[in-house]
Amino acid sequence: MVGKVIGRDFDVVVVGAGVAGITAAIAAAGEGASVAVVTRGRLGNSGSSFCHLSRGWGISAATGVQDPADSPSEHLRDILDAAQGMSIPRLAEVLADEAPARLSDLAGMGVPLTPVRGCHCFNRRERSVRAFDVNMTRQVLADAVRSRRIHIIEESTVLSLLASSGRCAGVRVLEKQSDSAYDISSGAVVLASGGGTGLFSFNLGDPCNIGYSHYLALLSGATLTNMEFVQFAFGIAWPVPGALFAEELFSLRPVLTNGLGEDVTSKHFSADQYAKLCALRATHAPYTCACPSSAIDRAIYGEIANGRASRHGGVSLRIAPATGGEPPKSGLGEWLDWLRGMGADLSTGDVEIAPFAQAFNGGIVIDEHGRTSVQGLYACGEAAAGPHGADRVGGNMIASALVFGTRAGRNSARYAAETWRAAKGGQGAAVAHYAPAGDGTPTEARHLGRLRSIMFKACSLVRDEDGLQQAIGEIDSLTRDGVTQSNSSCRGITPACDAVCGAADSARASMDLHVALTVSKVILSSALLRRESRGSHFRRDFPQPDAAYGGRIEVRMDPSGNLTYTAPWLGR
C-alpha cells in the first residue's frame, strides 16, 4: 500500500526506509501492529543502504562458520576495543550476541551472502560476509514490506513529532507531490532515517542524510551522544563521484598527484615510510587516528583543504603497472574490474580520491530495547548511538541496523498494543490536515552547499580550536540570515502548530537547512569540547588521547530551543 493517508492512524510509524527502517517495519508488523513507513525517497531506493554506487553490504557476525574459534564474546571484545570507551557496553553486547541470528534472518529471506576472506576494519577474526547484489537485496526487502501490507508514504518529509500526555503520538508529514502537510497519529514512532553524512561536501551514500532523526529527537527532548565521532573513508571524487574506494588498493602503493602536478607521496613520506603505511592502510576502510596509516589520509586531506586539489576537488591517483601493461590485480580483480566498468580506470591517473563522510558512530541515545528517553519514541540504525564508539568495527553498521531495527520494531509494536491501542479501544483517531500557504525562499540550497564546505574544511579529518570556532560562527551567521524559520514554531513533543508556512518544496528546503544547521552545530560543538584525539576524531592542537576525556558528551535541547552539553569533565 502506497500513498498519503488522511483520517487514519497506525500503531507504529517508522521514519526512514533504509535497512534499519525496513527491518523495524517488518518486525513491528510481525507483532500484529499496523505500520506506516515515511520516506523521502521511494521504497528500495532510499538512504545510504541502497546507494546505486554501493558494491554491497558488509556485515559482521560471529557465526563461527569462517573461524570456529570465533564467538560473540570475541566480537564484543573487538567492538569495545575499537570504541575506546565511547560505546554503551550493554548495546555492544546485544549487537555481538544477536548479529548471527539477524544474519540468518537475512539469508532466510533470500539475500545471498558471500564470506569475506581476511580480517578487516578492526575485526581480529574472519567473520564478515558481503551481500554483493544490492539490486537483489533491494528487491527482497521491498517485497517483504509489501507482502506484510505495510503502508508506504513516499517522497515525504517528517517535519515534527506530535505529542499526547507526554508521549510521542505521531508525526507531521510534508508531502512533496501534493504540496500539503498533515498529521498521522500513532502509538509509537521509530526514527530510522540514517545519519548526517550529507552535511559534508564529500559524502558516501544519500546526500539527503542530514541528521533529520537527530534533529527530531532533540526537539522531542531525547538525548544525543558521540556526535563528534564521524567516520570518514576514501571515496572517488572523479569520474564516479560517491563510489567507495577499496582500501585494499593501497596494497598496490598508488601514485598520488595534487593539482599542481606534485607527487603527494614523496612530498610527505620517504619511499620506505609510504610502503609501510600503505600496507597498514590496506587493512581498514575508515580513517582512525589510532593507526599510523592515518598520516596518508591527513596528507591527502591537507592537499585538498589547502587549495592544491586536482580539477575535480580530490587528489589524482594512479596504480603503477608492475612490469608494464595492466596494474597488478592480486586479489583485487573484482574491485578493479568494477571500477573500470563504472568509468574509473586506475591505470590512467584520471581518477581522483578524497576523504568522504561514510557514517556516524554517534546519534540518539537508546536502551537495549531501542527506546529513547521519550515515551513512545524509538530509534535504530545509524540514527542511534551506543553500539559503536570512537571507531566502529567493519560490518557492524548493517549488523546493528538489523539487530536494533528488529528490537525497536518489536518493542514499539508491543508498547503501542499495551498503552495506546488498549486506551483508545481500537477506535481510530482523527488525523488533522494542514494546507500550507505563501511562498518560500529560493536561497536554501545555496546555503546548504556553503554549509557542506564549512563542515568538510573544519570538521572532517583534521580539527582544531580556531577552525571549529570559526565554523560555529559561520553557522550562527547563516542561521541569522533568517532563511530557516519556516517551521521554528514546531517544537516536536508539543501540540502541533496550526499551519506549515511556505509551499511544499520551499518548506522542505527551509526545513532541510534548519535541520542541517542545527545538527552541524551539535557536531562542531562536540568536537570543540573534546580536546584530545581519539579514533575518528583528530585534533591537530591535541594530537594524543587524554584519559581526562574518557567519557561521552551528551547533547539535549531545552524548552527554549537552546542546546546543552554535558560530559564528565565539564563543570570541573
C-alpha positions in Angstrom: 0.0 0.0 0.0 1.5 3.3 -1.1 0.3 6.9 -0.8 -0.8 9.6 1.6 -3.2 8.7 4.4 -5.8 11.1 5.7 -8.1 10.2 8.5 -6.2 7.1 9.5 -3.8 6.3 12.3 -1.3 3.5 12.8 0.1 1.6 15.8 3.7 2.3 14.6 5.1 4.9 12.3 8.7 4.3 11.0 10.6 7.3 9.7 13.1 6.1 7.1 13.2 3.2 4.6 16.8 2.1 4.6 17.8 -1.3 6.1 17.1 -0.2 9.7 13.6 1.3 8.9 12.6 -1.7 6.7 13.7 -4.1 9.4 11.8 -2.2 12.1 8.7 -2.1 10.0 8.8 -5.8 9.3 9.4 -6.6 13.0 6.5 -4.4 14.1 4.2 -5.9 11.5 5.2 -9.3 12.8 3.8 -8.4 16.2 0.4 -7.7 14.6 0.9 -3.9 14.5 -0.5 -1.6 11.8 2.6 0.1 10.3 3.3 3.1 8.1 6.8 3.9 6.8 7.5 7.5 5.8 10.4 8.0 3.4 11.8 11.0 1.5 12.6 8.7 -1.4 11.0 5.6 -2.7 10.9 2.1 -1.2 14.1 0.3 -2.1 15.9 3.4 -3.2 16.1 5.4 0.0 19.0 6.1 2.2 22.6 5.0 2.1 21.7 1.3 2.4 20.6 1.2 -1.2 23.0 3.6 -2.8 23.4 2.7 -6.5 27.2 3.1 -6.2 27.5 0.5 -3.4 29.2 -2.8 -4.2 27.1 -4.4 -1.5 26.6 -4.6 2.2 29.4 -5.8 4.5 28.1 -7.5 7.6 30.0 -8.8 10.6 28.5 -11.6 12.8 30.4 -14.2 14.9 28.7 -17.3 13.4 31.9 -19.4 13.8 31.5 -20.6 10.2 34.6 -18.9 8.8 36.6 -19.2 12.1 35.4 -21.9 14.5 37.3 -20.1 17.3 35.1 -17.0 16.8 32.3 -16.2 19.2 30.0 -13.3 20.2 32.4 -12.7 23.1 35.3 -12.3 20.7 33.2 -10.0 18.5 32.3 -7.9 21.6 36.0 -7.6 22.6 36.7 -6.1 19.1 33.8 -3.7 19.4 34.8 -2.4 22.8 38.5 -2.1 21.8 37.6 -0.1 18.7 35.1 2.0 20.7 37.9 3.1 23.1 35.5 3.6 26.0 32.9 5.5 24.0 30.2 2.8 23.4 27.4 1.8 25.7 28.6 -1.7 26.6 25.2 -3.3 27.0 24.3 -2.3 23.5 27.6 -3.6 22.1 26.9 -6.9 23.9 23.4 -7.2 22.4 24.9 -6.4 18.9 27.5 -9.2 19.2 25.0 -11.7 20.7 22.2 -11.2 18.2 24.1 -10.4 14.9 24.3 -14.2 13.9 20.5 -14.6 14.2 19.8 -11.5 12.3 22.2 -12.6 9.6 20.4 -15.9 9.4 17.1 -14.0 9.0 18.5 -12.1 6.1 19.8 -15.2 4.4 16.4 -16.9 5.0 14.7 -14.1 3.1 16.7 -14.9 0.1 19.6 -12.5 0.2 22.8 -14.3 -1.0 25.8 -13.8 1.4 29.4 -14.3 0.4 32.2 -14.8 3.1 35.0 -12.2 3.1 38.5 -13.5 3.4 40.8 -12.0 5.9 40.4 -9.7 8.9 39.5 -6.1 8.1 38.4 -2.9 9.8 39.1 -3.8 13.5 37.9 -7.4 13.2 40.5 -9.7 14.6 38.9 -12.8 13.2 37.3 -13.7 9.9 33.5 -13.0 10.5 32.5 -10.7 7.7 30.2 -11.5 4.8 29.1 -9.4 1.9 25.7 -9.1 0.2 27.2 -8.2 -3.2 23.9 -7.9 -5.2 22.4 -4.6 -3.9 19.6 -4.8 -6.5 18.6 -8.3 -5.3 18.7 -7.2 -1.7 16.6 -4.2 -2.5 14.0 -6.3 -4.2 13.9 -8.9 -1.5 13.3 -6.4 1.3 10.8 -4.3 -0.7 8.8 -7.5 -1.4 8.9 -8.4 2.3 7.5 -5.0 3.1 4.7 -5.2 0.5 3.7 -8.7 1.5 3.0 -7.6 5.0 0.6 -4.8 4.0 2.9 -2.1 5.5 1.7 1.3 4.3 4.5 3.2 2.4 4.3 7.0 2.3 6.9 8.0 -0.3 8.6 11.3 -1.2 7.5 12.8 2.1 9.4 14.6 4.9 8.6 14.3 8.6 8.6 17.9 9.9 8.0 17.3 13.6 6.8 14.7 16.1 3.4 15.0 17.8 2.7 14.6 21.4 -0.1 13.5 23.7 0.1 13.4 27.5 3.9 13.5 27.4 4.4 10.6 24.9 5.2 10.6 21.2 1.9 10.4 19.5 2.7 10.6 15.8 4.3 12.7 13.1 3.6 15.7 10.9 4.3 14.9 7.3 5.0 17.2 4.4 4.2 15.5 1.0 6.1 16.8 -2.0 3.7 15.9 -4.7 0.5 17.4 -3.2 2.1 20.5 -1.6 0.3 19.6 1.7 1.1 18.8 5.2 -0.9 16.5 7.5 -0.6 14.7 10.8 -0.6 10.9 11.4 -1.4 9.7 14.9 0.3 6.6 16.2 1.0 4.6 19.3 4.8 4.8 18.7 7.4 6.3 16.3 10.7 4.7 15.3 13.3 7.1 14.0 15.4 5.3 11.4 16.3 7.9 8.7 20.1 7.4 9.0 22.9 9.7 10.0 24.2 13.0 8.8 26.9 12.3 6.2 25.1 14.6 3.8 26.3 17.5 5.9 29.8 17.2 4.2 30.7 18.2 0.7 32.2 14.7 0.1 29.8 12.1 1.3 29.2 8.4 0.6 25.5 7.4 0.2 22.5 9.6 0.3 23.1 13.4 0.4 19.7 13.8 1.9 21.0 12.2 5.1 21.5 15.5 7.0 20.5 14.3 10.5 16.7 14.5 10.4 16.3 11.8 13.0 18.8 13.5 15.3 17.0 16.8 14.9 13.6 15.3 15.6 14.9 13.5 18.7 16.4 16.7 20.1 13.1 18.5 19.6 11.3 15.8 21.4 13.5 16.0 24.5 15.7 12.9 23.7 19.4 12.8 24.1 22.2 12.6 21.5 25.8 11.3 22.2 29.1 10.8 20.4 28.2 13.2 17.7 31.8 14.2 17.2 32.7 10.7 16.0 32.0 10.9 12.3 33.6 8.1 10.2 35.5 9.0 7.0 36.7 6.7 4.3 38.3 7.2 0.9 35.8 7.7 -2.0 36.1 8.6 -5.6 35.7 12.2 -6.4 36.0 11.6 -10.2 34.9 10.1 -12.5 32.3 8.2 -10.4 31.6 10.7 -7.6 30.5 9.0 -4.4 31.8 5.5 -5.1 33.7 3.9 -2.3 37.4 3.4 -2.9 38.5 -0.1 -1.8 41.1 0.3 0.9 42.8 -3.0 -0.3 44.1 -1.0 -3.3 46.6 0.7 -1.0 48.5 -2.6 -1.0 49.4 -1.6 -4.6 51.1 1.6 -3.4 49.2 4.1 -5.6 50.9 7.2 -7.0 49.2 10.3 -5.7 49.4 13.7 -7.5 47.9 17.1 -6.5 46.5 19.8 -8.7 50.0 21.4 -9.1 51.3 18.2 -10.5 53.4 17.4 -7.4 53.9 13.9 -6.2 52.0 13.9 -2.9 53.6 10.7 -1.6 57.2 11.8 -2.0 56.3 15.2 -0.7 55.1 13.8 2.7 56.9 10.4 3.0 60.0 8.5 2.2 59.5 5.5 -0.1 60.0 3.1 2.8 57.6 5.0 5.0 54.9 5.1 2.3 55.3 1.3 1.7 54.8 0.5 5.3 51.9 2.9 5.7 50.2 1.6 2.6 50.4 -2.0 4.0 48.6 -0.8 7.1 46.1 1.4 5.2 45.0 -1.6 3.1 43.6 -3.3 6.2 40.8 -0.9 7.1 38.4 1.4 5.2 37.6 4.1 7.9 40.1 6.7 8.9 41.3 6.3 12.5 44.0 8.3 14.2 44.7 5.2 16.3 46.6 3.8 13.3 49.8 5.3 11.9 48.4 4.9 8.4 46.1 7.9 9.2 49.1 10.0 8.0 48.1 9.1 4.4 44.6 10.4 5.0 45.7 13.6 6.5 48.3 14.2 3.7 45.5 13.9 1.1 43.1 16.0 3.1 45.8 18.7 3.6 46.4 19.0 -0.2 42.6 19.4 -0.8 42.0 21.8 2.2 44.9 24.0 1.3 43.8 24.6 -2.3 46.0 22.1 -4.1 43.2 19.8 -5.2 43.1 18.4 -8.7 40.5 19.5 -11.2 37.5 17.8 -9.6 38.3 18.5 -6.0 40.3 15.4 -5.0 43.8 14.1 -5.4 44.7 12.2 -8.6 45.5 8.5 -8.1 47.2 6.0 -10.4 48.1 2.4 -9.9 51.5 1.9 -11.5 51.9 -1.2 -13.6 54.3 -3.7 -12.1 56.1 -4.6 -15.3 54.2 -2.7 -17.9 50.7 -3.2 -19.1 47.9 -3.8 -16.6 48.2 -2.9 -12.9 48.8 -5.9 -10.8 45.5 -7.4 -9.6 46.5 -9.8 -6.9 43.1 -10.5 -5.1 41.6 -7.2 -6.3 40.4 -8.1 -9.7 36.8 -7.7 -8.9 37.3 -4.2 -7.5 39.4 -3.1 -10.4 37.0 -4.5 -13.0 34.0 -3.0 -11.2 35.7 0.4 -11.0 36.7 0.2 -14.7 33.1 -0.7 -15.6 32.0 2.4 -13.8 34.4 4.5 -15.8 37.3 4.7 -13.3 40.5 3.2 -14.8 43.1 3.3 -12.1 46.0 2.9 -14.6 45.4 6.2 -16.3 45.8 8.7 -13.5 42.4 10.2 -14.3 40.8 9.0 -11.0 40.6 11.4 -8.1 40.0 10.3 -4.5 39.2 12.3 -1.3 38.1 11.6 2.3 34.3 11.1 2.2 32.0 11.1 5.2 30.8 7.5 5.4 28.9 7.0 8.7 28.0 8.5 12.1 29.2 6.5 15.1 27.0 8.6 17.4 23.4 9.5 17.4 20.3 9.2 19.6 20.8 7.5 23.0 18.7 4.3 23.2 18.5 1.4 25.6 18.7 -2.3 24.7 15.1 -2.2 23.6 15.6 0.6 21.1 13.7 3.1 23.4 14.8 6.7 23.8 14.1 8.7 26.9 10.8 9.9 25.5 7.8 7.5 25.9 6.7 6.0 22.6 9.8 7.1 20.7 12.3 4.6 19.5 15.4 4.7 17.3 17.7 2.3 15.4 20.3 2.1 12.7 22.7 4.9 12.0 20.3 7.3 13.7 21.0 5.6 17.1 24.1 5.7 19.3 25.6 3.1 21.6 26.8 0.0 19.8 29.8 1.9 18.4 32.2 4.4 19.8 35.3 6.4 18.7 35.8 3.8 15.9 33.5 1.2 14.6 34.2 -2.4 13.6 33.7 -3.0 9.9 30.4 -4.6 9.0 28.8 -3.5 12.3 26.6 -0.7 10.9 24.4 -3.1 8.9 24.6 -5.6 11.7 23.4 -3.0 14.2 20.6 -1.9 11.8 19.4 -5.4 11.6 19.7 -6.1 15.4 18.3 -2.9 16.7 15.8 -2.5 13.9 14.3 -5.8 14.9 14.3 -4.8 18.6 12.9 -1.3 18.0 10.2 -2.6 15.7 9.1 -5.4 18.1 9.2 -3.3 21.2 7.4 -0.2 19.7 4.6 -2.5 18.5 4.3 -4.0 22.0 4.3 -0.6 23.6 1.5 0.6 21.2 -0.5 -2.5 21.9 -0.2 -2.2 25.7 -0.7 1.5 26.0 -2.2 3.4 23.0 -4.3 0.8 21.3 -5.8 -0.5 24.5 -6.5 3.0 25.8 -8.4 4.1 22.7 -10.4 0.8 22.5 -9.3 0.2 18.9 -11.0 3.4 17.6 -9.1 5.4 15.1 -8.2 9.0 16.0 -8.9 11.8 13.5 -5.9 13.0 11.6 -5.7 16.7 11.1 -4.8 18.1 7.6 -3.0 21.4 7.2 -2.9 23.4 3.9 0.3 25.4 3.5 0.1 29.0 2.2 2.6 31.6 0.9 5.9 31.4 -0.9 9.2 30.1 0.3 12.7 31.5 -0.4 15.0 30.1 -3.1 18.3 30.5 -1.3 18.3 27.4 0.9 20.2 25.1 -1.5 23.0 27.7 -1.9 23.3 28.0 1.9 23.3 24.2 2.3 26.2 23.9 -0.2 28.1 26.5 1.8 27.4 24.6 5.0 28.8 21.4 3.5 32.0 23.2 2.5 32.4 24.6 6.0 31.9 21.2 7.6 34.4 19.4 5.3 37.1 22.0 6.0 36.6 22.4 9.7 35.3 19.1 10.9 36.4 16.2 8.8 39.8 14.6 9.2 41.7 17.4 10.9 40.2 19.7 13.5 41.5 22.5 15.7 40.0 25.1 18.0 40.4 28.0 15.6 38.7 26.2 12.7 35.9 24.8 14.9 35.2 28.2 16.4 35.2 29.9 13.0 32.8 27.3 11.6 30.4 27.7 14.5 30.5 31.5 13.9 29.7 31.0 10.2 26.8 28.7 11.1 25.4 31.2 13.5 25.7 33.8 10.7 23.8 31.6 8.3 21.1 31.0 10.9 20.7 34.7 11.5 20.1 35.2 7.8 16.5 34.2 8.6 16.1 31.6 5.8 15.4 28.7 8.2 12.4 29.9 10.2 9.5 28.4 8.4 9.0 25.7 11.0 10.5 27.3 14.1 7.2 27.0 15.9 7.1 23.2 15.6 8.9 22.0 18.7 8.4 18.3 18.5 6.8 16.8 21.6 4.4 19.7 21.9 0.9 20.3 20.4 1.3 20.7 16.6 1.2 24.2 15.3 -1.8 25.3 13.2 0.0 25.7 9.8 3.1 25.0 7.9 4.4 28.1 6.1 5.6 28.1 2.5 5.0 25.9 -0.5 6.0 22.3 0.0 9.3 22.4 -1.9 10.2 25.7 -0.3 9.1 24.5 3.2 11.1 21.3 2.8 14.2 23.3 1.6 13.9 25.7 4.6 13.4 22.7 6.9 16.4 21.0 5.4 18.7 23.9 6.1 17.3 24.4 9.6 18.0 20.8 10.4 21.4 20.8 8.8 22.5 23.9 10.7 21.3 22.6 14.0 22.9 19.2 13.6 26.1 20.7 12.3 26.4 22.9 15.3 26.0 19.9 17.5 28.8 18.1 15.7 31.1 21.1 15.8 30.5 22.0 19.4 31.0 18.4 20.5 34.3 18.3 18.6 35.3 21.5 20.2 34.6 20.2 23.7 36.7 17.0 23.1 40.2 18.4 23.5 42.0 15.2 22.6 42.4 12.8 19.6 40.5 9.5 19.8 39.5 7.2 16.9 37.8 9.0 14.1 38.2 12.4 16.0 41.6 14.0 15.4 42.5 17.4 16.9 45.7 18.9 15.4 46.1 21.0 18.6 45.6 18.0 20.9 47.0 15.1 18.9 47.1 12.5 21.6 44.3 10.7 23.5 43.8 12.0 27.0 42.2 9.9 29.8 40.6 13.1 31.2 38.2 13.0 28.2 37.3 9.3 28.6 33.6 9.9 28.9 30.8 10.6 26.4 29.4 14.0 25.5 25.6 14.2 25.7 23.5 16.8 24.0 20.0 17.9 24.7 17.7 20.8 23.7 16.0 22.8 26.4 12.3 24.0 26.1 13.6 27.3 24.7 15.5 25.6 21.9 19.0 26.1 23.4 21.4 23.2 23.1 23.0 22.0 26.3 26.1 19.8 26.6 27.2 17.5 29.4 30.3 15.4 29.9 32.2 14.0 32.9 34.9 16.7 32.5 32.6 19.7 32.1 32.0 21.9 35.1 35.1 20.9 37.0 
